Amino acid sequence: MATFLDFEAPIADLYDQMVKFEEIKAKGKVDVSDKIVELENKIAETRKEIFANLTPWQRVQVSRHPDRPYALAYINAITDGNFLELHGDRGVKDDKAMIGGLGSIGHRTFMFIGQQKGENTKMRQYRNFGMPNPEGYRKALRLMKLAEKFNKPIVTFIDTPGAFPGLEAEERGQGEAIARNLYEMAQLKVPVICIIIGEGASGGALGIGVGDRVLMLENAWYSVISPENCSTILWRSWEQKEIAASALKLTADDM
């Protein structure tokens, strides 16, 4: 079942019509192939028109789309599945919200690191909704140092609503872990490419976001604060999130 955002309502209506015609075709009583093709073309045209004029807030919505690929999907596609995940920070535990490991592109080996969200409710809980704890950032740093030791380039995939803000994360030094990563990444002697593939929120994104090249997908965002939280601070309500998104200049075009 396709998932549509609120501003995709015209596409959703056309999609529902197409599904009904496909059901009629499946019964074999009437040939509606031409109508299905017509609707497919109309859906493509409507989608192109809508996505050519997205507002900053709509781009934020797209970055959170439940069908959007996450870090592991990109890594497996880039490496053709030739990816060996490495685990643990050697101190506390393995943070499932931060993934990393070695993968090959052609004959070259890279260290891939990224924040990972889940594809369904169970996996989102397992991945802590893509919000790393301090041990996640320490795992990332351990892998970066490993890459530096063996002279392997580093590629990071940023997609997080922020570092986990829980009490236990603060007790284990969330701020220090992120600050340490900023300090160490600035001194790495191997190439580092950082790619924002979805949400790039605050220090949670910066914790793996210092590199020689920082790239950003078209429908991603990168900011010190989310539009909702900015709206809450300034207007005491989430209702002004669209205004906040525009004011924050958080899209790829703004960068």
Sine and cosine of phi, psi and omega as CSV:
sin_phi,cos_phi,sin_psi,cos_psi,sin_omega,cos_omega
0.00,0.00,0.83,-0.56,-0.02,-1.00
-0.94,0.33,0.56,-0.83,0.04,-1.00
-0.94,-0.33,0.77,-0.64,-0.03,-1.00
-0.85,-0.53,0.62,-0.78,0.09,-1.00
-0.99,0.15,0.23,-0.97,-0.10,-0.99
-0.86,0.50,-0.61,0.79,-0.02,-1.00
-0.98,0.21,-0.08,1.00,0.06,-1.00
-1.00,-0.08,0.29,0.96,-0.03,-1.00
-0.81,0.59,-0.68,0.73,0.04,-1.00
-0.87,0.49,-0.59,0.81,0.03,-1.00
-0.93,0.36,-0.66,0.75,0.00,-1.00
-0.87,0.48,-0.65,0.76,0.01,-1.00
-0.89,0.46,-0.71,0.71,0.02,-1.00
-0.91,0.42,-0.62,0.79,0.00,-1.00
-0.90,0.44,-0.67,0.74,0.03,-1.00
-0.88,0.47,-0.65,0.76,0.04,-1.00
-0.89,0.46,-0.68,0.74,-0.02,-1.00
-0.90,0.44,-0.64,0.77,0.02,-1.00
-0.88,0.48,-0.66,0.76,0.01,-1.00
-0.90,0.44,-0.66,0.75,0.03,-1.00
-0.92,0.38,-0.57,0.82,0.04,-1.00
-0.92,0.40,-0.57,0.82,0.06,-1.00
-0.92,0.40,-0.64,0.77,0.05,-1.00
-0.90,0.43,-0.68,0.74,0.01,-1.00
-0.89,0.45,-0.62,0.78,-0.02,-1.00
-0.90,0.44,-0.51,0.86,0.02,-1.00
-0.96,0.28,-0.32,0.95,0.12,-0.99
0.97,0.23,0.19,0.98,-0.05,-1.00
-1.00,0.04,-0.55,0.84,-0.04,-1.00
-0.73,-0.69,0.67,-0.74,0.04,-1.00
-1.00,0.06,0.95,-0.30,-0.02,-1.00
-0.89,-0.46,0.42,0.91,-0.05,-1.00
-0.86,0.52,-0.67,0.75,-0.02,-1.00
-0.89,0.46,-0.64,0.77,-0.01,-1.00
-0.92,0.40,-0.62,0.79,0.02,-1.00
-0.90,0.43,-0.70,0.72,0.03,-1.00
-0.88,0.47,-0.66,0.75,0.02,-1.00
-0.88,0.48,-0.68,0.73,0.01,-1.00
-0.94,0.35,-0.61,0.79,0.05,-1.00
-0.87,0.49,-0.69,0.73,0.03,-1.00
-0.91,0.41,-0.63,0.77,0.01,-1.00
-0.91,0.41,-0.64,0.77,0.04,-1.00
-0.89,0.46,-0.70,0.71,0.00,-1.00
-0.89,0.46,-0.68,0.74,0.00,-1.00
-0.91,0.41,-0.69,0.73,-0.01,-1.00
-0.91,0.42,-0.68,0.74,0.02,-1.00
-0.88,0.47,-0.68,0.73,0.00,-1.00
-0.88,0.47,-0.66,0.75,-0.01,-1.00
-0.91,0.40,-0.70,0.72,-0.02,-1.00
-0.91,0.41,-0.73,0.69,-0.10,-1.00
-0.97,0.23,-0.17,0.99,0.07,-1.00
-0.99,0.17,-0.22,0.98,-0.08,-1.00
-0.72,-0.69,0.66,0.75,-0.02,-1.00
-0.96,0.28,0.62,-0.79,0.12,-0.99
-0.99,0.14,0.27,-0.96,0.06,-1.00
-0.82,0.57,-0.66,0.75,0.00,-1.00
-0.91,0.41,-0.62,0.79,0.03,-1.00
-0.91,0.41,-0.57,0.82,0.06,-1.00
-0.92,0.40,-0.59,0.81,0.09,-1.00
-0.88,0.48,-0.67,0.74,0.02,-1.00
-0.88,0.47,-0.68,0.73,0.01,-1.00
-0.90,0.44,-0.61,0.79,-0.01,-1.00
-0.89,0.46,-0.38,0.92,-0.02,-1.00
-0.97,-0.22,0.13,0.99,-0.06,-1.00
-0.84,0.54,0.75,-0.66,-0.06,-1.00
-0.89,0.45,-0.35,0.94,0.01,-1.00
-1.00,-0.06,0.05,1.00,-0.03,-1.00
-0.95,0.31,0.66,-0.75,0.03,-1.00
-0.93,0.37,0.53,-0.85,0.00,-1.00
-0.94,-0.33,-0.06,-1.00,-0.16,-0.99
-0.81,0.59,-0.74,0.67,-0.05,-1.00
-0.88,0.47,-0.56,0.83,0.02,-1.00
-0.90,0.44,-0.68,0.73,0.04,-1.00
-0.91,0.43,-0.71,0.70,-0.05,-1.00
-0.89,0.46,-0.72,0.69,0.00,-1.00
-0.90,0.43,-0.57,0.82,0.03,-1.00
-0.94,0.34,-0.68,0.73,-0.03,-1.00
-0.92,0.40,-0.62,0.79,-0.08,-1.00
-0.99,-0.12,0.05,1.00,-0.09,-1.00
0.83,0.56,0.59,0.81,0.03,-1.00
0.99,0.15,0.01,1.00,-0.01,-1.00
-1.00,0.05,0.93,0.36,-0.09,-1.00
-0.73,-0.68,0.79,-0.61,0.03,-1.00
-0.93,-0.36,0.95,-0.32,-0.03,-1.00
-0.98,0.21,0.66,-0.75,0.05,-1.00
-0.93,-0.37,0.53,-0.85,-0.17,-0.99
-0.80,-0.60,0.43,-0.90,0.21,-0.98
1.00,0.09,0.47,-0.88,0.04,-1.00
-0.98,-0.22,0.02,1.00,-0.03,-1.00
0.90,0.44,0.40,0.92,0.01,-1.00
-0.66,-0.75,-0.78,0.63,-0.07,-1.00
-0.88,-0.47,-0.92,0.39,-0.03,-1.00
-0.23,-0.97,-0.02,-1.00,0.07,-1.00
-1.00,-0.04,0.89,-0.46,0.00,-1.00
-1.00,0.10,0.90,-0.43,-0.07,-1.00
-0.96,0.29,-0.24,0.97,0.02,-1.00
-0.99,0.17,-0.24,0.97,0.01,-1.00
-0.85,-0.53,0.88,-0.48,0.00,-1.00
-0.92,-0.40,0.39,-0.92,0.01,-1.00
-0.18,-0.98,0.39,-0.92,0.02,-1.00
0.21,-0.98,-0.07,-1.00,-0.05,-1.00
-0.99,-0.12,0.66,-0.75,0.04,-1.00
-0.54,-0.84,0.37,-0.93,-0.06,-1.00
-0.91,-0.40,0.66,-0.75,0.19,-0.98
-0.87,-0.49,0.95,-0.32,-0.13,-0.99
0.91,0.41,-0.83,-0.56,0.00,-1.00
-0.97,-0.24,0.21,0.98,-0.05,-1.00
-0.94,-0.34,0.73,-0.69,0.01,-1.00
-0.99,-0.12,0.70,-0.72,0.00,-1.00
-0.83,-0.56,0.40,-0.92,0.19,-0.98
-0.99,-0.16,0.89,-0.46,0.02,-1.00
-0.97,-0.23,0.71,-0.70,0.01,-1.00
-0.68,-0.73,0.63,-0.77,0.02,-1.00
-0.23,-0.97,0.36,-0.93,0.13,-0.99
-1.00,0.09,0.71,-0.70,-0.10,-0.99
-0.87,-0.49,0.82,-0.58,0.12,-0.99
-0.99,-0.13,0.06,-1.00,-0.02,-1.00
-0.96,-0.29,0.42,-0.91,-0.04,-1.00
-1.00,0.09,-0.30,0.95,0.02,-1.00
-0.59,-0.81,0.03,-1.00,-0.10,-1.00
-0.86,0.52,-0.70,0.71,-0.02,-1.00
-0.89,0.46,-0.70,0.72,-0.02,-1.00
-0.96,0.30,-0.50,0.86,0.06,-1.00
-0.90,0.43,-0.64,0.77,0.06,-1.00
-0.92,0.40,-0.66,0.75,0.01,-1.00
-0.88,0.48,-0.63,0.78,-0.01,-1.00
-1.00,-0.01,0.09,1.00,0.00,-1.00
0.82,0.57,0.59,0.81,0.05,-1.00
0.84,0.54,0.47,0.88,0.04,-1.00
0.97,0.25,0.32,0.95,0.00,-1.00
-0.96,-0.29,0.98,-0.21,-0.07,-1.00
-0.94,0.33,0.51,-0.86,0.18,-0.98
-1.00,0.02,0.08,-1.00,0.02,-1.00
-0.82,0.57,-0.62,0.79,-0.01,-1.00
-0.90,0.43,-0.42,0.91,0.08,-1.00
-0.92,0.39,-0.70,0.71,0.02,-1.00
-0.94,0.35,-0.55,0.84,0.05,-1.00
-0.95,0.31,-0.56,0.83,0.11,-0.99
-0.89,0.45,-0.71,0.71,0.01,-1.00
-0.86,0.52,-0.68,0.73,0.00,-1.00
-0.91,0.41,-0.64,0.77,0.04,-1.00
-0.86,0.52,-0.67,0.74,-0.01,-1.00
-0.94,0.34,-0.58,0.82,0.06,-1.00
-0.90,0.44,-0.67,0.74,0.03,-1.00
-0.91,0.41,-0.58,0.81,0.06,-1.00
-0.90,0.43,-0.67,0.74,0.03,-1.00
-0.89,0.45,-0.65,0.76,0.02,-1.00
-0.90,0.44,-0.65,0.76,-0.02,-1.00
-0.87,0.49,-0.64,0.77,-0.05,-1.00
-0.97,-0.23,0.25,0.97,0.10,-0.99
0.85,0.53,0.77,0.64,0.02,-1.00
-0.93,-0.37,0.74,-0.67,0.05,-1.00
-0.89,0.46,0.44,-0.90,-0.05,-1.00
-0.89,-0.45,0.71,-0.71,0.10,-0.99
-0.81,-0.58,0.82,-0.57,0.03,-1.00
-0.92,-0.40,0.59,-0.81,0.04,-1.00
-0.91,-0.42,0.90,-0.43,-0.09,-1.00
-0.98,-0.17,0.83,-0.55,0.03,-1.00
-0.32,-0.95,1.00,0.08,-0.07,-1.00
-0.53,-0.85,0.61,-0.79,0.13,-0.99
-0.98,0.21,-0.01,1.00,0.01,-1.00
0.68,-0.73,0.30,-0.95,0.10,-0.99
-0.91,0.42,0.51,-0.86,-0.04,-1.00
-0.88,0.48,0.81,-0.59,-0.10,-1.00
-1.00,-0.07,0.27,0.96,-0.07,-1.00
-0.94,0.34,0.34,-0.94,-0.01,-1.00
-0.85,0.52,-0.67,0.74,-0.03,-1.00
-0.91,0.42,-0.53,0.85,0.04,-1.00
-0.92,0.39,-0.65,0.76,0.03,-1.00
-0.92,0.39,-0.61,0.79,0.01,-1.00
-0.90,0.45,-0.53,0.85,-0.02,-1.00
-1.00,-0.03,0.11,0.99,0.14,-0.99
1.00,0.02,0.79,0.61,-0.01,-1.00
-0.87,0.50,-0.75,0.66,-0.02,-1.00
-0.89,0.46,-0.67,0.74,0.00,-1.00
-0.90,0.43,-0.64,0.77,-0.03,-1.00
-0.89,0.45,-0.68,0.73,0.01,-1.00
-0.93,0.37,-0.71,0.71,0.00,-1.00
-0.88,0.48,-0.65,0.76,0.03,-1.00
-0.88,0.47,-0.65,0.76,0.02,-1.00
-0.90,0.44,-0.67,0.74,0.03,-1.00
-0.86,0.51,-0.71,0.71,-0.02,-1.00
-0.90,0.44,-0.73,0.68,-0.08,-1.00
-0.96,0.29,-0.63,0.78,-0.02,-1.00
-0.91,0.42,-0.54,0.84,0.01,-1.00
-0.92,0.39,-0.27,0.96,-0.06,-1.00
-0.92,-0.39,0.05,1.00,-0.01,-1.00
-0.88,0.47,0.61,-0.79,-0.07,-1.00
-0.98,-0.18,0.19,0.98,0.08,-1.00
-0.88,-0.47,0.40,-0.92,0.01,-1.00
-0.88,0.47,0.65,-0.76,0.03,-1.00
-0.78,-0.62,0.83,-0.56,0.07,-1.00
-0.90,-0.43,0.81,-0.58,0.00,-1.00
-0.93,-0.38,0.77,-0.64,-0.05,-1.00
-0.82,-0.57,0.86,-0.52,0.06,-1.00
-1.00,0.03,0.94,-0.35,-0.10,-1.00
-0.98,-0.21,-0.14,0.99,-0.02,-1.00
-0.39,-0.92,-0.95,-0.31,0.03,-1.00
-1.00,-0.01,0.71,-0.71,0.07,-1.00
-0.80,-0.59,0.99,0.14,-0.16,-0.99
-0.98,-0.19,0.90,-0.45,0.25,-0.97
0.82,0.57,-0.51,-0.86,-0.04,-1.00
-0.90,0.44,-0.42,0.91,0.04,-1.00
-0.87,0.50,-0.56,0.83,0.06,-1.00
-0.99,0.16,-0.66,0.76,-0.03,-1.00
-0.89,0.45,-0.42,0.91,-0.03,-1.00
-0.86,0.52,-0.37,0.93,0.13,-0.99
-0.75,-0.66,0.46,0.89,-0.15,-0.99
-0.91,-0.41,0.24,0.97,0.03,-1.00
-0.99,-0.15,0.89,-0.45,-0.06,-1.00
-0.46,-0.89,0.05,-1.00,0.05,-1.00
-0.96,0.28,-0.51,0.86,0.07,-1.00
-0.70,-0.71,0.74,-0.67,0.08,-1.00
-0.88,-0.47,0.90,-0.44,-0.04,-1.00
-0.93,-0.36,0.33,-0.94,-0.09,-1.00
-0.53,-0.85,0.76,-0.64,0.04,-1.00
-0.94,0.33,0.37,-0.93,-0.10,-1.00
-0.85,0.53,-0.71,0.70,-0.04,-1.00
-0.96,-0.27,0.82,0.58,0.09,-1.00
-0.81,-0.59,0.16,-0.99,0.06,-1.00
-0.61,-0.79,0.42,-0.91,-0.10,-1.00
-0.56,-0.83,0.90,-0.44,-0.09,-1.00
-0.34,-0.94,0.31,-0.95,0.03,-1.00
-0.94,0.33,-0.31,0.95,-0.05,-1.00
-0.41,-0.91,0.47,-0.88,0.04,-1.00
-0.97,0.25,0.42,-0.91,0.02,-1.00
-0.85,0.53,-0.62,0.79,-0.01,-1.00
-0.90,0.43,-0.71,0.71,-0.01,-1.00
-0.94,0.35,-0.59,0.81,0.07,-1.00
-0.88,0.47,-0.70,0.71,0.03,-1.00
-0.88,0.47,-0.64,0.77,0.00,-1.00
-0.90,0.44,-0.65,0.76,-0.01,-1.00
-0.94,0.34,-0.70,0.71,-0.10,-1.00
-0.99,0.13,-0.61,0.79,-0.10,-0.99
-0.88,-0.48,0.06,1.00,0.00,-1.00
0.86,0.51,0.46,0.89,-0.02,-1.00
-0.30,-0.95,0.49,-0.87,0.08,-1.00
-0.98,0.20,-0.13,0.99,-0.13,-0.99
-0.89,0.46,-0.40,0.92,-0.05,-1.00
-0.99,-0.13,0.38,0.93,-0.07,-1.00
-0.89,0.46,-0.53,0.85,0.01,-1.00
-0.93,0.37,-0.65,0.76,0.06,-1.00
-0.91,0.42,-0.67,0.74,0.00,-1.00
-0.88,0.47,-0.66,0.75,-0.01,-1.00
-0.87,0.49,-0.65,0.76,0.02,-1.00
-0.93,0.36,-0.65,0.76,-0.04,-1.00
-0.94,0.34,-0.51,0.86,-0.07,-1.00
-0.96,0.28,-0.31,0.95,-0.01,-1.00
0.81,0.59,0.85,0.52,-0.17,-0.98
-0.96,-0.27,0.04,1.00,-0.06,-1.00
-1.00,-0.01,0.16,-0.99,0.01,-1.00
-0.88,0.47,-0.62,0.78,0.02,-1.00
-0.89,0.46,-0.61,0.80,-0.01,-1.00
-0.93,0.36,-0.50,0.87,-0.04,-1.00
-0.96,0.28,0.00,0.00,0.00,0.00
